[in-house]
Amino acid sequence: MIAQNAAFDIGHLRDTLDHFGLPRPEFDYVCTYQLARRVWPELPDHKLGTLAAHIGHQFNHHHAQDDAEAAGRVLLAMMKQVNANTPRELLKKAGLEPKRFCH
């Protein structure tokens, strides 16, 4: 999973699953906010709007589908910036590891 400020989304996902007594699926996730801090440290901040503007992408902020698309486009731009072919390679070049969501 790829998300901007993933800790926020993961926290809500965990709380929702727990509230309804649902099992937690296991998956890896990547935070574009954390990655952007490594790839573009010169930016004034690493909010999704700032990152999208940096790559020239306009979107309707705080609308789930637009935010998800913007995060994906930001990820692809970061991959291009550091010449990475996969998100995992981008993480490695940025000195980060994917996070794991699990039980």
N, CA, C and O atoms as a GROMACS GRO file, in nm:
protein
  412
    1MET      N    1   0.084  -0.116   0.000
    1MET     CA    2   0.000   0.000   0.000
    1MET      C    3   0.089   0.123   0.000
    1MET      O    4   0.195   0.125   0.063
    2ILE      N    5   0.045   0.223  -0.070
    2ILE     CA    6   0.118   0.349  -0.076
    2ILE      C    7   0.025   0.459  -0.027
    2ILE      O    8  -0.089   0.469  -0.073
    3ALA      N    9   0.071   0.541   0.067
    3ALA     CA   10  -0.013   0.647   0.121
    3ALA      C   11   0.072   0.764   0.165
    3ALA      O   12   0.187   0.748   0.207
    4GLN      N   13   0.014   0.882   0.156
    4GLN     CA   14   0.076   1.002   0.209
    4GLN      C   15   0.045   1.006   0.358
    4GLN      O   16  -0.070   0.990   0.398
    5ASN      N   17   0.147   1.026   0.440
    5ASN     CA   18   0.129   1.024   0.585
    5ASN      C   19   0.060   0.894   0.627
    5ASN      O   20  -0.044   0.895   0.693
    6ALA      N   21   0.121   0.782   0.588
    6ALA     CA   22   0.062   0.650   0.606
    6ALA      C   23   0.027   0.618   0.751
    6ALA      O   24  -0.069   0.545   0.775
    7ALA      N   25   0.100   0.671   0.846
    7ALA     CA   26   0.072   0.642   0.987
    7ALA      C   27  -0.071   0.680   1.023
    7ALA      O   28  -0.136   0.610   1.100
    8PHE      N   29  -0.121   0.789   0.968
    8PHE     CA   30  -0.258   0.833   0.992
    8PHE      C   31  -0.357   0.729   0.941
    8PHE      O   32  -0.447   0.687   1.014
    9ASP      N   33  -0.340   0.688   0.814
    9ASP     CA   34  -0.431   0.590   0.754
    9ASP      C   35  -0.423   0.455   0.824
    9ASP      O   36  -0.525   0.390   0.848
   10ILE      N   37  -0.303   0.413   0.856
   10ILE     CA   38  -0.284   0.284   0.922
   10ILE      C   39  -0.350   0.284   1.059
   10ILE      O   40  -0.412   0.185   1.098
   11GLY      N   41  -0.337   0.393   1.131
   11GLY     CA   42  -0.401   0.403   1.262
   11GLY      C   43  -0.552   0.390   1.253
   11GLY      O   44  -0.615   0.321   1.334
   12HIS      N   45  -0.611   0.457   1.155
   12HIS     CA   46  -0.756   0.449   1.137
   12HIS      C   47  -0.798   0.310   1.091
   12HIS      O   48  -0.901   0.258   1.135
   13LEU      N   49  -0.721   0.250   1.004
   13LEU     CA   50  -0.752   0.114   0.959
   13LEU      C   51  -0.748   0.018   1.077
   13LEU      O   52  -0.839  -0.064   1.095
   14ARG      N   53  -0.644   0.026   1.158
   14ARG     CA   54  -0.630  -0.061   1.275
   14ARG      C   55  -0.748  -0.041   1.370
   14ARG      O   56  -0.807  -0.139   1.417
   15ASP      N   57  -0.783   0.084   1.399
   15ASP     CA   58  -0.894   0.112   1.490
   15ASP      C   59  -1.027   0.060   1.436
   15ASP      O   60  -1.108   0.005   1.511
   16THR      N   61  -1.050   0.076   1.307
   16THR     CA   62  -1.175   0.030   1.246
   16THR      C   63  -1.186  -0.122   1.250
   16THR      O   64  -1.290  -0.177   1.286
   17LEU      N   65  -1.078  -0.190   1.213
   17LEU     CA   66  -1.079  -0.336   1.217
   17LEU      C   67  -1.103  -0.386   1.360
   17LEU      O   68  -1.182  -0.478   1.381
   18ASP      N   69  -1.035  -0.325   1.456
   18ASP     CA   70  -1.052  -0.365   1.596
   18ASP      C   71  -1.194  -0.338   1.645
   18ASP      O   72  -1.253  -0.420   1.716
   19HIS      N   73  -1.249  -0.223   1.607
   19HIS     CA   74  -1.385  -0.188   1.650
   19HIS      C   75  -1.487  -0.292   1.604
   19HIS      O   76  -1.579  -0.327   1.679
   20PHE      N   77  -1.471  -0.342   1.483
   20PHE     CA   78  -1.565  -0.439   1.428
   20PHE      C   79  -1.522  -0.584   1.451
   20PHE      O   80  -1.587  -0.677   1.403
   21GLY      N   81  -1.412  -0.602   1.523
   21GLY     CA   82  -1.366  -0.737   1.552
   21GLY      C   83  -1.319  -0.813   1.430
   21GLY      O   84  -1.328  -0.936   1.424
   22LEU      N   85  -1.269  -0.742   1.333
   22LEU     CA   86  -1.223  -0.804   1.208
   22LEU      C   87  -1.073  -0.833   1.217
   22LEU      O   88  -0.999  -0.761   1.283
   23PRO      N   89  -1.030  -0.939   1.149
   23PRO     CA   90  -0.886  -0.970   1.151
   23PRO      C   91  -0.807  -0.864   1.075
   23PRO      O   92  -0.857  -0.801   0.982
   24ARG      N   93  -0.685  -0.847   1.116
   24ARG     CA   94  -0.596  -0.752   1.047
   24ARG      C   95  -0.519  -0.826   0.937
   24ARG      O   96  -0.447  -0.921   0.965
   25PRO      N   97  -0.535  -0.782   0.814
   25PRO     CA   98  -0.457  -0.845   0.706
   25PRO      C   99  -0.311  -0.803   0.718
   25PRO      O  100  -0.280  -0.698   0.774
   26GLU      N  101  -0.223  -0.883   0.666
   26GLU     CA  102  -0.081  -0.848   0.666
   26GLU      C  103  -0.043  -0.792   0.530
   26GLU      O  104  -0.073  -0.851   0.426
   27PHE      N  105   0.024  -0.677   0.533
   27PHE     CA  106   0.073  -0.618   0.409
   27PHE      C  107   0.181  -0.516   0.442
   27PHE      O  108   0.191  -0.468   0.555
   28ASP      N  109   0.262  -0.486   0.343
   28ASP     CA  110   0.364  -0.382   0.356
   28ASP      C  111   0.304  -0.250   0.309
   28ASP      O  112   0.216  -0.247   0.222
   29TYR      N  113   0.352  -0.142   0.367
   29TYR     CA  114   0.308  -0.011   0.321
   29TYR      C  115   0.425   0.086   0.317
   29TYR      O  116   0.526   0.070   0.385
   30VAL      N  117   0.407   0.188   0.233
   30VAL     CA  118   0.509   0.288   0.207
   30VAL      C  119   0.447   0.425   0.231
   30VAL      O  120   0.334   0.452   0.190
   31CYS      N  121   0.521   0.511   0.298
   31CYS     CA  122   0.474   0.647   0.326
   31CYS      C  123   0.544   0.746   0.233
   31CYS      O  124   0.666   0.764   0.242
   32THR      N  125   0.468   0.809   0.146
   32THR     CA  126   0.528   0.905   0.053
   32THR      C  127   0.581   1.029   0.126
   32THR      O  128   0.674   1.094   0.079
   33TYR      N  129   0.521   1.062   0.240
   33TYR     CA  130   0.572   1.175   0.319
   33TYR      C  131   0.715   1.148   0.365
   33TYR      O  132   0.803   1.231   0.347
   34GLN      N  133   0.737   1.031   0.423
   34GLN     CA  134   0.870   0.995   0.472
   34GLN      C  135   0.971   0.986   0.357
   34GLN      O  136   1.085   1.032   0.369
   35LEU      N  137   0.928   0.927   0.248
   35LEU     CA  138   1.017   0.917   0.132
   35LEU      C  139   1.054   1.055   0.078
   35LEU      O  140   1.170   1.082   0.047
   36ALA      N  141   0.955   1.141   0.066
   36ALA     CA  142   0.979   1.274   0.010
   36ALA      C  143   1.078   1.354   0.095
   36ALA      O  144   1.154   1.434   0.041
   37ARG      N  145   1.077   1.333   0.224
   37ARG     CA  146   1.174   1.402   0.311
   37ARG      C  147   1.316   1.363   0.274
   37ARG      O  148   1.408   1.443   0.289
   38ARG      N  149   1.335   1.240   0.227
   38ARG     CA  150   1.468   1.193   0.186
   38ARG      C  151   1.503   1.234   0.043
   38ARG      O  152   1.616   1.272   0.014
   39VAL      N  153   1.403   1.226  -0.045
   39VAL     CA  154   1.429   1.253  -0.187
   39VAL      C  155   1.436   1.402  -0.217
   39VAL      O  156   1.519   1.446  -0.296
   40TRP      N  157   1.349   1.480  -0.154
   40TRP     CA  158   1.344   1.624  -0.177
   40TRP      C  159   1.355   1.700  -0.045
   40TRP      O  160   1.260   1.767  -0.004
   41PRO      N  161   1.469   1.691   0.023
   41PRO     CA  162   1.483   1.758   0.153
   41PRO      C  163   1.475   1.910   0.143
   41PRO      O  164   1.451   1.977   0.244
   42GLU      N  165   1.495   1.966   0.025
   42GLU     CA  166   1.497   2.111   0.008
   42GLU      C  167   1.358   2.174   0.006
   42GLU      O  168   1.346   2.296   0.016
   43LEU      N  169   1.252   2.093  -0.006
   43LEU     CA  170   1.117   2.150  -0.010
   43LEU      C  171   1.081   2.211   0.126
   43LEU      O  172   1.128   2.164   0.230
   44PRO      N  173   0.998   2.314   0.126
   44PRO     CA  174   0.963   2.381   0.253
   44PRO      C  175   0.885   2.290   0.348
   44PRO      O  176   0.895   2.305   0.470
   45ASP      N  177   0.809   2.197   0.294
   45ASP     CA  178   0.740   2.095   0.373
   45ASP      C  179   0.713   1.977   0.280
   45ASP      O  180   0.745   1.982   0.161
   46HIS      N  181   0.655   1.873   0.333
   46HIS     CA  182   0.634   1.752   0.252
   46HIS      C  183   0.489   1.708   0.256
   46HIS      O  184   0.458   1.589   0.251
   47LYS      N  185   0.400   1.807   0.264
   47LYS     CA  186   0.256   1.782   0.257
   47LYS      C  187   0.220   1.743   0.114
   47LYS      O  188   0.292   1.776   0.020
   48LEU      N  189   0.110   1.673   0.098
   48LEU     CA  190   0.072   1.624  -0.034
   48LEU      C  191   0.055   1.738  -0.134
   48LEU      O  192   0.096   1.725  -0.249
   49GLY      N  193  -0.006   1.848  -0.092
   49GLY     CA  194  -0.022   1.961  -0.182
   49GLY      C  195   0.110   2.017  -0.231
   49GLY      O  196   0.124   2.050  -0.349
   50THR      N  197   0.206   2.026  -0.143
   50THR     CA  198   0.339   2.075  -0.178
   50THR      C  199   0.407   1.979  -0.275
   50THR      O  200   0.467   2.021  -0.374
   51LEU      N  201   0.398   1.851  -0.246
   51LEU     CA  202   0.462   1.750  -0.332
   51LEU      C  203   0.398   1.748  -0.470
   51LEU      O  204   0.468   1.741  -0.571
   52ALA      N  205   0.265   1.754  -0.474
   52ALA     CA  206   0.196   1.754  -0.603
   52ALA      C  207   0.234   1.878  -0.684
   52ALA      O  208   0.259   1.868  -0.805
   53ALA      N  209   0.239   1.993  -0.620
   53ALA     CA  210   0.279   2.115  -0.691
   53ALA      C  211   0.422   2.102  -0.743
   53ALA      O  212   0.453   2.147  -0.853
   54HIS      N  213   0.509   2.041  -0.663
   54HIS     CA  214   0.648   2.022  -0.703
   54HIS      C  215   0.662   1.941  -0.831
   54HIS      O  216   0.750   1.968  -0.913
   55ILE      N  217   0.574   1.843  -0.849
   55ILE     CA  218   0.582   1.760  -0.970
   55ILE      C  219   0.487   1.809  -1.080
   55ILE      O  220   0.479   1.748  -1.187
   56GLY      N  221   0.416   1.919  -1.053
   56GLY     CA  222   0.327   1.977  -1.154
   56GLY      C  223   0.194   1.906  -1.167
   56GLY      O  224   0.133   1.907  -1.274
   57HIS      N  225   0.147   1.844  -1.060
   57HIS     CA  226   0.020   1.772  -1.064
   57HIS      C  227  -0.085   1.851  -0.986
   57HIS      O  228  -0.066   1.882  -0.868
   58GLN      N  229  -0.196   1.883  -1.051
   58GLN     CA  230  -0.306   1.951  -0.984
   58GLN      C  231  -0.410   1.846  -0.945
   58GLN      O  232  -0.437   1.753  -1.020
   59PHE      N  233  -0.468   1.862  -0.826
   59PHE     CA  234  -0.568   1.767  -0.780
   59PHE      C  235  -0.662   1.833  -0.681
   59PHE      O  236  -0.636   1.943  -0.633
   60ASN      N  237  -0.772   1.765  -0.652
   60ASN     CA  238  -0.873   1.813  -0.559
   60ASN      C  239  -0.840   1.754  -0.423
   60ASN      O  240  -0.879   1.641  -0.392
   61HIS      N  241  -0.769   1.831  -0.341
   61HIS     CA  242  -0.718   1.782  -0.212
   61HIS      C  243  -0.830   1.743  -0.117
   61HIS      O  244  -0.937   1.805  -0.116
   62HIS      N  245  -0.805   1.640  -0.038
   62HIS     CA  246  -0.897   1.586   0.062
   62HIS      C  247  -1.016   1.514   0.000
   62HIS      O  248  -1.121   1.501   0.062
   63HIS      N  249  -1.000   1.468  -0.122
   63HIS     CA  250  -1.095   1.376  -0.184
   63HIS      C  251  -1.017   1.246  -0.206
   63HIS      O  252  -0.915   1.245  -0.273
   64ALA      N  253  -1.067   1.140  -0.148
   64ALA     CA  254  -0.990   1.015  -0.138
   64ALA      C  255  -0.929   0.971  -0.269
   64ALA      O  256  -0.810   0.940  -0.273
   65GLN      N  257  -1.007   0.966  -0.376
   65GLN     CA  258  -0.953   0.918  -0.504
   65GLN      C  259  -0.845   1.012  -0.556
   65GLN      O  260  -0.741   0.966  -0.605
   66ASP      N  261  -0.866   1.142  -0.547
   66ASP     CA  262  -0.766   1.238  -0.594
   66ASP      C  263  -0.640   1.232  -0.509
   66ASP      O  264  -0.529   1.238  -0.561
   67ASP      N  265  -0.657   1.221  -0.377
   67ASP     CA  266  -0.541   1.210  -0.289
   67ASP      C  267  -0.460   1.084  -0.320
   67ASP      O  268  -0.338   1.087  -0.324
   68ALA      N  269  -0.530   0.972  -0.342
   68ALA     CA  270  -0.461   0.847  -0.374
   68ALA      C  271  -0.385   0.858  -0.506
   68ALA      O  272  -0.271   0.814  -0.516
   69GLU      N  273  -0.448   0.919  -0.605
   69GLU     CA  274  -0.380   0.937  -0.734
   69GLU      C  275  -0.259   1.028  -0.718
   69GLU      O  276  -0.153   1.000  -0.774
   70ALA      N  277  -0.273   1.135  -0.643
   70ALA     CA  278  -0.162   1.228  -0.623
   70ALA      C  279  -0.046   1.157  -0.552
   70ALA      O  280   0.069   1.174  -0.591
   71ALA      N  281  -0.076   1.078  -0.450
   71ALA     CA  282   0.030   1.004  -0.380
   71ALA      C  283   0.101   0.908  -0.475
   71ALA      O  284   0.223   0.894  -0.470
   72GLY      N  285   0.025   0.842  -0.560
   72GLY     CA  286   0.085   0.752  -0.658
   72GLY      C  287   0.174   0.827  -0.757
   72GLY      O  288   0.284   0.782  -0.790
   73ARG      N  289   0.127   0.940  -0.803
   73ARG     CA  290   0.208   1.019  -0.897
   73ARG      C  291   0.334   1.072  -0.830
   73ARG      O  292   0.440   1.077  -0.892
   74VAL      N  293   0.323   1.111  -0.704
   74VAL     CA  294   0.440   1.157  -0.629
   74VAL      C  295   0.540   1.042  -0.616
   74VAL      O  296   0.660   1.061  -0.634
   75LEU      N  297   0.491   0.924  -0.585
   75LEU     CA  298   0.579   0.807  -0.574
   75LEU      C  299   0.652   0.783  -0.705
   75LEU      O  300   0.774   0.762  -0.706
   76LEU      N  301   0.579   0.785  -0.817
   76LEU     CA  302   0.642   0.764  -0.948
   76LEU      C  303   0.746   0.872  -0.978
   76LEU      O  304   0.852   0.842  -1.033
   77ALA      N  305   0.717   0.996  -0.942
   77ALA     CA  306   0.813   1.105  -0.964
   77ALA      C  307   0.939   1.084  -0.880
   77ALA      O  308   1.049   1.111  -0.927
   78MET      N  309   0.922   1.037  -0.757
   78MET     CA  310   1.039   1.011  -0.674
   78MET      C  311   1.121   0.896  -0.731
   78MET      O  312   1.244   0.900  -0.729
   79MET      N  313   1.052   0.793  -0.782
   79MET     CA  314   1.125   0.682  -0.845
   79MET      C  315   1.208   0.732  -0.963
   79MET      O  316   1.323   0.694  -0.980
   80LYS      N  317   1.148   0.819  -1.043
   80LYS     CA  318   1.220   0.876  -1.158
   80LYS      C  319   1.338   0.960  -1.110
   80LYS      O  320   1.447   0.953  -1.167
   81GLN      N  321   1.318   1.039  -1.006
   81GLN     CA  322   1.422   1.127  -0.952
   81GLN      C  323   1.547   1.050  -0.913
   81GLN      O  324   1.659   1.095  -0.939
   82VAL      N  325   1.529   0.934  -0.850
   82VAL     CA  326   1.645   0.858  -0.801
   82VAL      C  327   1.679   0.738  -0.890
   82VAL      O  328   1.762   0.655  -0.855
   83ASN      N  329   1.612   0.730  -1.006
   83ASN     CA  330   1.636   0.623  -1.103
   83ASN      C  331   1.609   0.485  -1.040
   83ASN      O  332   1.691   0.394  -1.048
   84ALA      N  333   1.491   0.472  -0.978
   84ALA     CA  334   1.448   0.346  -0.919
   84ALA      C  335   1.340   0.284  -1.007
   84ALA      O  336   1.252   0.355  -1.056
   85ASN      N  337   1.346   0.154  -1.025
   85ASN     CA  338   1.248   0.085  -1.109
   85ASN      C  339   1.126   0.035  -1.032
   85ASN      O  340   1.023   0.007  -1.092
   86THR      N  341   1.137   0.025  -0.901
   86THR     CA  342   1.028  -0.025  -0.818
   86THR      C  343   1.020   0.058  -0.690
   86THR      O  344   1.117   0.122  -0.651
   87PRO      N  345   0.904   0.056  -0.624
   87PRO     CA  346   0.896   0.125  -0.495
   87PRO      C  347   0.996   0.069  -0.394
   87PRO      O  348   1.053   0.144  -0.315
   88ARG      N  349   1.018  -0.061  -0.395
   88ARG     CA  350   1.114  -0.121  -0.302
   88ARG      C  351   1.257  -0.069  -0.329
   88ARG      O  352   1.333  -0.045  -0.235
   89GLU      N  353   1.291  -0.053  -0.456
   89GLU     CA  354   1.422   0.002  -0.491
   89GLU      C  355   1.432   0.148  -0.446
   89GLU      O  356   1.538   0.192  -0.400
   90LEU      N  357   1.324   0.223  -0.460
   90LEU     CA  358   1.321   0.362  -0.412
   90LEU      C  359   1.345   0.367  -0.262
   90LEU      O  360   1.425   0.447  -0.214
   91LEU      N  361   1.277   0.281  -0.189
   91LEU     CA  362   1.297   0.276  -0.044
   91LEU      C  363   1.443   0.248  -0.010
   91LEU      O  364   1.501   0.314   0.076
   92LYS      N  365   1.501   0.152  -0.078
   92LYS     CA  366   1.641   0.115  -0.052
   92LYS      C  367   1.733   0.234  -0.078
   92LYS      O  368   1.820   0.264   0.003
   93LYS      N  369   1.713   0.301  -0.191
   93LYS     CA  370   1.797   0.417  -0.224
   93LYS      C  371   1.777   0.531  -0.126
   93LYS      O  372   1.869   0.610  -0.103
   94ALA      N  373   1.658   0.540  -0.067
   94ALA     CA  374   1.630   0.646   0.032
   94ALA      C  375   1.672   0.604   0.173
   94ALA      O  376   1.662   0.683   0.266
   95GLY      N  377   1.718   0.481   0.188
   95GLY     CA  378   1.761   0.433   0.319
   95GLY      C  379   1.646   0.400   0.411
   95GLY      O  380   1.660   0.409   0.533
   96LEU      N  381   1.532   0.361   0.354
   96LEU     CA  382   1.414   0.327   0.433
   96LEU      C  383   1.372   0.183   0.406
   96LEU      O  384   1.410   0.123   0.305
   97GLU      N  385   1.293   0.129   0.495
   97GLU     CA  386   1.235  -0.004   0.480
   97GLU      C  387   1.084   0.010   0.473
   97GLU      O  388   1.028   0.102   0.532
   98PRO      N  389   1.016  -0.081   0.401
   98PRO     CA  390   0.871  -0.076   0.406
   98PRO      C  391   0.823  -0.110   0.546
   98PRO      O  392   0.887  -0.187   0.618
   99LYS      N  393   0.713  -0.054   0.584
   99LYS     CA  394   0.651  -0.084   0.714
   99LYS      C  395   0.560  -0.205   0.694
   99LYS      O  396   0.516  -0.233   0.583
  100ARG      N  397   0.533  -0.277   0.803
  100ARG     CA  398   0.449  -0.397   0.796
  100ARG      C  399   0.325  -0.378   0.882
  100ARG      O  400   0.335  -0.345   1.001
  101PHE      N  401   0.209  -0.398   0.821
  101PHE     CA  402   0.083  -0.396   0.896
  101PHE      C  403   0.047  -0.541   0.923
  101PHE      O  404   0.038  -0.622   0.831
  102CYS      N  405   0.028  -0.572   1.048
  102CYS     CA  406  -0.004  -0.710   1.085
  102CYS      C  407  -0.075  -0.713   1.218
  102CYS      O  408  -0.110  -0.610   1.275
  103HIS      N  409  -0.095  -0.834   1.265
  103HIS     CA  410  -0.167  -0.858   1.391
  103HIS      C  411  -0.109  -0.769   1.495
  103HIS      O  412  -0.153  -0.771   1.610
   0.00000   0.00000   0.00000
